[in-house]
Amino acid sequence: MLLAKSLERPKEIVFCLLAFFLPFPYIFAPPLIVCLVILWLITLKPGQLYHNFKERKVLWIWLAYFFLFAISYTYSYNKKQSLFDLQSKLCFIIMPLVIGAGGPILKKMLERILFYFSIGVTCIALFCMIRSYIIWHQTHYTLILFYNNLTKGFDQNAVYEALYAIFSIISLLVFPWEDHFKKNKIFKILLVLIQLSFFILLSSRTLLVLFFLIIIPVFIRQAHKINKLVTLSILFSLAAFLFFLFTTQNPIKHRYMEIVHTENGKIEMRHDTTIYNFNNLTLRLFLWKTGIGNIRKHNLWWIGAGNGDAQDIQNKKFSEYSAVDTNIVNPLLNLNMHNMYLQSLIMVGIPGLILFIMLVFSPFLYIKYNELGSLILIFNLIACIFMIQESSFQTQAGIIYYSFFSMLFWNYYYSKKDDAKKVQNAR
């Protein structure tokens, strides 16, 4: 008992460090997860774990989803790829057991975790923007300030850094902060402005749209808590940004113009005598069409191709295409579906798709019972939309981020529920 209590503080520190290093290269997160597992094993109370896991039935979905992928190993020919995929998805077991069914996550602890996550995002933002500015100052190459050039050298590409940034901004605006910003609101505003600048430069089309549809209304709703002059200044700056975006030629506007002008495509491919120009949108549509075609052709509806063979089946179709530039290796090879819904379907069939939908949509059923409902609603809404364009569970950038924060929120919800039961029983 004393050992478990003495290790609560180190465990909280590991939580905070993991949150801080999430936006950093992958090298940092795995060792911290290992430390978290070790601390969990040392302080493990089998009775409490059994009780929590038994009562918190939503955690069963996560394990069932993982075990479908584990079962698919048995009918995957590419065992090496199957094992690699299972290894990358271990968080679907680790996070529900260690965090979801673990000791209670209290509001103060959750606040510290979100604070360190925000500081981590800010550090990455400053590093990327300062580095890109120095390169721009030396070369006058404007594109170094935008999109993937801005995050060059990091494991996470621009869209995932944008995902972290938008959630961090939402946390700063929506979470009921008590300790970290109560006496220093200017620091919070500074963090928002730095992250907002970084987010805009990352130029993630979908997340930029979601930003104006979600964050602006949230900001206006929270405006009464902020100095009126500061509020007007931020709204004026955003209006000026929108005016600049739509009236000038700039890399961000160019990203949107790619959608309607296929000649701006970045990948030029040949199939038989036909030449295709793929931009980000048309490439995704092609990947989805190819995936659905393979599902129909090989009748993969019920068990999928297996987590080891799904990419091989896709690659077989991609090999029919060749780059127009003969010096370029086929850039389509090894591209995932860029849609986690379809990715689940092609890998583990309709049962996998059903479990995935249950996994990502179940939080919406509990939001009205949670005092952090607004934050959890926006977190999950953005994730559900984001996973239409990205196979988030095929990369550590998506797996660790989503499973970590999801389990923190589920633990917080169930911990509050357990406390309420204790109070009721005491009466």
C-alpha positions in Angstrom: 0.0 0.0 0.0 2.8 2.4 1.0 4.8 1.5 -2.1 1.8 2.1 -4.4 1.1 5.5 -2.8 4.8 6.5 -3.1 4.8 5.7 -6.8 1.7 7.8 -7.6 3.8 10.9 -8.1 6.3 9.3 -10.4 3.4 7.8 -12.4 1.9 11.3 -12.7 5.3 12.7 -13.9 5.4 10.0 -16.6 1.9 10.9 -17.7 3.0 14.6 -18.0 6.2 13.7 -19.8 4.3 11.5 -22.3 1.9 14.3 -23.0 4.7 16.8 -23.4 6.7 14.6 -25.9 3.6 13.5 -28.0 4.3 16.2 -30.7 8.1 15.3 -30.7 9.7 12.5 -32.8 8.6 8.9 -31.9 11.8 8.1 -30.1 10.5 9.7 -26.9 7.1 8.1 -26.5 7.8 4.3 -26.4 10.3 4.5 -23.5 7.8 6.6 -21.5 5.1 4.0 -22.2 7.4 1.3 -21.0 8.0 3.2 -17.8 4.3 3.7 -17.4 3.7 -0.1 -17.8 6.5 -0.9 -15.2 5.0 1.5 -12.7 1.6 0.1 -13.3 2.8 -3.5 -12.8 4.6 -2.5 -9.5 1.4 -0.8 -8.1 -1.0 -3.3 -9.7 -4.0 -4.3 -7.6 -5.6 -7.2 -9.4 -8.9 -6.8 -7.5 -9.2 -3.2 -8.5 -8.2 -3.9 -12.1 -10.8 -6.7 -12.4 -13.5 -4.5 -10.9 -12.7 -1.5 -13.1 -12.4 -3.5 -16.2 -15.6 -5.3 -15.4 -17.6 -2.1 -14.8 -16.0 0.0 -17.6 -17.5 -2.0 -20.5 -16.5 0.6 -23.1 -12.9 -0.6 -22.6 -13.9 -4.0 -24.0 -14.4 -2.5 -27.4 -10.8 -1.4 -27.6 -9.5 -4.9 -26.7 -11.9 -6.6 -29.0 -10.8 -4.3 -31.9 -7.1 -5.3 -31.2 -7.9 -9.0 -30.9 -9.6 -9.0 -34.4 -6.3 -7.8 -35.8 -4.5 -10.5 -33.7 -6.8 -13.1 -35.1 -6.1 -11.8 -38.7 -2.5 -12.9 -38.2 -3.6 -16.5 -38.6 -4.9 -15.9 -42.2 -2.3 -13.3 -43.2 0.4 -14.7 -45.5 2.7 -11.7 -44.7 3.4 -12.6 -41.1 6.2 -10.1 -40.8 3.9 -7.2 -41.7 1.2 -8.6 -39.5 3.4 -8.7 -36.5 4.7 -5.2 -37.2 1.1 -3.9 -37.3 0.2 -5.7 -34.1 3.2 -4.2 -32.4 2.2 -0.7 -33.4 -1.3 -1.3 -32.1 -0.3 -2.5 -28.6 -1.5 0.8 -27.2 -5.1 -0.6 -27.7 -4.3 -3.0 -24.9 -1.8 -1.0 -22.9 -3.8 2.3 -22.6 -7.2 0.7 -21.6 -5.5 -1.5 -18.9 -2.9 1.0 -17.6 -5.0 4.2 -17.8 -8.6 3.3 -18.6 -8.9 0.7 -15.9 -6.1 2.1 -13.7 -6.1 4.3 -10.7 -8.4 7.4 -10.7 -7.6 10.4 -12.8 -8.6 13.5 -10.9 -9.2 16.9 -12.3 -6.0 18.5 -11.1 -4.0 15.6 -12.6 -5.8 16.0 -15.9 -5.1 19.7 -15.8 -1.4 19.1 -15.4 -1.3 16.6 -18.2 -3.1 19.0 -20.6 -0.8 21.8 -19.5 2.3 19.8 -20.3 0.8 18.7 -23.7 0.2 22.4 -24.5 3.8 23.3 -23.5 5.1 20.5 -25.7 3.1 21.7 -28.7 4.3 25.3 -28.1 8.0 24.1 -28.0 7.6 22.3 -31.3 5.8 25.3 -32.8 8.6 27.7 -31.8 11.3 25.4 -32.9 9.7 24.8 -36.4 8.8 28.4 -37.0 12.2 29.8 -35.9 14.1 27.2 -37.9 12.0 27.8 -41.0 12.4 31.6 -40.6 16.2 31.2 -40.5 16.2 29.1 -43.6 13.8 31.5 -45.3 16.0 34.5 -44.4 19.0 32.7 -46.0 17.3 31.3 -49.1 14.1 33.4 -49.5 12.3 30.1 -50.2 8.8 30.9 -49.1 7.4 27.4 -49.0 9.8 26.5 -46.2 7.4 28.3 -43.9 4.4 26.1 -44.7 2.9 22.6 -44.5 5.3 19.6 -44.5 8.4 21.8 -45.1 7.6 23.5 -41.7 7.9 20.1 -39.9 10.6 18.6 -42.0 12.8 16.2 -40.0 10.0 15.2 -37.6 8.3 11.8 -37.7 4.9 13.4 -37.6 3.9 15.2 -40.7 2.1 18.5 -40.9 -1.4 17.2 -40.5 -0.7 15.4 -37.3 1.1 18.4 -35.8 -1.9 20.4 -36.8 -4.2 17.9 -35.1 -2.1 18.3 -31.9 -2.2 22.1 -32.2 -5.9 22.4 -32.7 -6.6 20.1 -29.7 -4.2 22.1 -27.6 -5.9 25.4 -28.6 -9.3 23.9 -27.7 -8.0 22.7 -24.3 -6.6 26.2 -23.5 -10.0 27.8 -24.4 -12.4 25.2 -23.1 -10.9 23.4 -20.1 -11.8 24.9 -16.7 -8.3 25.8 -15.7 -7.8 26.4 -11.9 -4.1 26.2 -11.1 -2.0 27.1 -14.2 -3.6 30.1 -15.7 -5.9 31.5 -13.0 -3.4 34.3 -12.1 -1.6 34.4 -15.4 -4.1 34.7 -18.3 -1.6 36.6 -20.5 0.5 33.5 -20.6 -2.4 31.4 -21.8 -3.2 34.0 -24.5 0.5 33.9 -25.5 0.3 30.1 -25.9 -2.9 30.3 -27.9 -1.3 32.9 -30.3 1.9 30.9 -30.8 0.0 27.7 -31.4 -2.6 29.4 -33.7 0.2 30.9 -35.8 1.8 27.4 -36.1 -1.5 25.8 -36.9 -2.3 28.2 -39.7 1.2 27.8 -41.2 0.7 24.0 -41.2 -2.0 24.5 -43.7 -4.0 21.4 -43.0 -7.1 22.0 -45.2 -9.6 19.9 -43.2 -8.5 21.1 -39.8 -8.4 24.8 -41.0 -12.1 24.4 -42.0 -12.9 22.7 -38.6 -11.0 25.5 -36.9 -13.3 28.2 -38.3 -16.4 26.0 -37.8 -15.6 24.9 -34.2 -12.9 27.0 -32.5 -14.2 30.4 -33.5 -17.6 29.8 -32.0 -16.0 28.3 -28.9 -13.7 31.4 -28.6 -16.7 33.8 -29.0 -18.5 31.8 -26.3 -15.5 32.1 -24.0 -14.9 35.8 -24.8 -16.7 37.1 -21.7 -13.8 35.6 -19.6 -11.2 37.5 -21.6 -10.4 41.2 -21.8 -12.6 42.9 -24.4 -9.6 44.6 -26.1 -7.8 41.3 -26.4 -10.9 39.6 -27.7 -11.5 42.3 -30.4 -7.8 42.2 -31.3 -7.9 38.4 -31.9 -11.1 38.6 -33.9 -9.7 41.5 -36.0 -6.5 39.5 -36.6 -8.6 36.4 -37.7 -10.7 38.6 -40.0 -7.5 40.1 -41.5 -6.1 36.6 -42.0 -9.2 35.5 -43.9 -9.1 38.6 -46.1 -5.4 37.9 -46.8 -6.1 34.3 -47.5 -8.7 34.8 -50.1 -7.4 37.9 -51.8 -3.7 37.1 -52.3 -1.7 34.3 -53.9 -0.3 32.3 -51.0 0.7 28.7 -50.2 -2.4 28.2 -48.0 -4.8 29.3 -50.7 -2.9 27.2 -53.2 -3.6 24.1 -51.0 -7.3 24.7 -51.4 -7.0 25.5 -55.1 -5.4 22.0 -55.6 -8.9 20.6 -54.9 -10.5 22.1 -58.0 -7.4 22.3 -60.3 -6.0 18.8 -60.9 -3.2 20.3 -63.0 -1.7 21.3 -59.7 -1.3 17.6 -58.8 1.9 16.5 -57.2 1.9 12.9 -58.5 1.8 12.2 -62.2 1.1 8.5 -63.0 0.5 6.5 -66.2 -1.8 3.5 -66.5 -1.7 1.9 -70.0 -1.9 5.0 -72.2 -3.7 7.3 -69.7 -1.9 9.8 -67.6 -3.3 10.8 -64.2 -2.5 13.9 -62.2 -3.1 13.2 -58.5 -3.4 15.9 -55.9 -4.2 15.2 -52.2 -8.0 14.9 -52.8 -7.9 12.9 -56.1 -5.2 10.6 -54.6 -7.5 9.8 -51.6 -10.4 9.1 -53.9 -8.2 6.8 -56.0 -7.0 5.0 -52.8 -10.6 4.6 -51.5 -11.9 3.4 -54.9 -9.0 0.9 -55.2 -9.6 -0.4 -51.7 -13.3 -0.9 -52.2 -12.6 -2.6 -55.6 -10.2 -5.0 -53.8 -12.8 -5.8 -51.1 -15.3 -6.7 -53.8 -12.9 -8.6 -56.0 -11.5 -10.8 -53.2 -14.8 -10.9 -51.1 -13.2 -9.4 -48.0 -16.4 -8.2 -46.4 -16.5 -10.5 -43.4 -12.9 -11.2 -42.4 -10.9 -8.7 -44.5 -7.5 -9.5 -46.1 -5.7 -9.6 -42.7 -3.5 -6.9 -41.2 -0.5 -8.5 -42.9 -1.9 -8.7 -46.5 -4.1 -5.7 -46.9 -1.2 -3.5 -48.1 0.1 -6.2 -50.4 -3.3 -6.5 -52.1 -3.4 -2.7 -52.5 0.2 -2.7 -53.8 -0.7 -5.3 -56.5 -3.2 -2.9 -57.9 -0.8 0.1 -57.6 1.9 -1.8 -59.5 -0.3 -1.5 -62.6 0.5 2.2 -62.5 4.0 3.7 -63.2 5.4 7.2 -62.6 5.6 9.3 -65.7 9.1 10.4 -64.6 11.0 7.1 -65.0 13.6 8.3 -62.4 10.9 8.1 -59.7 10.0 4.8 -58.0 6.2 4.2 -58.0 5.1 6.6 -55.3 1.7 4.8 -54.8 3.4 1.7 -53.3 2.8 1.2 -49.6 0.3 4.0 -49.3 -2.4 3.2 -46.8 -6.1 3.9 -47.4 -6.0 7.4 -45.9 -9.3 6.6 -44.3 -9.5 4.6 -41.1 -13.0 3.4 -41.6 -12.1 1.8 -44.9 -8.7 0.7 -43.5 -10.5 -1.3 -40.8 -12.9 -2.8 -43.4 -10.2 -4.0 -45.8 -8.0 -5.4 -42.9 -10.5 -7.1 -40.7 -13.9 -6.9 -42.5 -17.3 -5.6 -41.4 -16.8 -6.8 -37.7 -13.7 -4.6 -37.5 -15.5 -1.7 -39.1 -18.4 -2.1 -36.6 -15.9 -2.2 -33.6 -14.0 0.8 -34.9 -17.3 2.8 -35.3 -18.3 1.8 -31.7 -14.8 2.8 -30.5 -14.8 6.3 -32.0 -18.5 7.1 -31.6 -19.2 5.7 -28.1 -17.9 8.9 -26.3 -20.8 10.9 -27.8 -23.3 8.8 -25.8 -21.7 9.9 -22.5 -20.9 13.6 -23.2 -24.0 14.9 -21.4 -23.0 13.1 -18.2 -19.5 14.6 -18.2 -18.5 18.0 -16.8 -15.8 18.1 -19.5 -18.4 17.4 -22.2 -17.5 20.4 -24.4 -13.8 19.4 -24.5 -14.5 15.7 -25.1 -17.2 16.5 -27.8 -14.8 18.6 -29.8 -11.8 16.2 -29.3 -13.9 13.2 -30.6 -15.7 15.2 -33.3 -12.4 16.4 -34.8 -11.0 12.8 -34.5 -13.9 11.3 -36.3 -13.7 13.7 -39.2 -9.9 13.6 -39.3 -10.0 9.8 -39.7 -12.1 10.1 -42.8 -8.9 11.5 -44.5 -6.2 9.7 -42.5 -5.6 6.1 -41.4 -4.7 7.3 -38.0 -4.4 3.9 -36.4 -1.7 2.9 -38.9 0.8 5.4 -37.5 2.2 6.0 -34.0 1.3 9.7 -34.4 -2.4 8.8 -34.3 -2.4 5.7 -32.2 -0.6 7.0 -29.1 -2.3 10.5 -29.3 -5.9 9.1 -29.6 -5.6 6.2 -27.2 -3.8 8.2 -24.5 -6.3 11.1 -24.4 -9.3 8.9 -24.9 -8.3 6.7 -21.9 -7.6 9.8 -19.8 -11.1 11.1 -20.5 -12.8 7.7 -19.9 -10.9 7.2 -16.7 -11.9 10.7 -15.5 -15.6 10.0 -16.4 -15.7 6.7 -14.6 -13.7 8.0 -11.6 -16.3 10.8 -11.1 -19.1 8.2 -11.5 -17.5 6.0 -8.8 -17.1 9.0 -6.5 -20.7 9.9 -7.0 -21.7 6.3 -6.1 -19.6 6.4 -2.9 -21.3 9.6 -1.8 -24.7 8.2 -2.5 -24.0 4.9 -0.7 -22.6 6.9 2.3 -26.0 8.6 2.6 
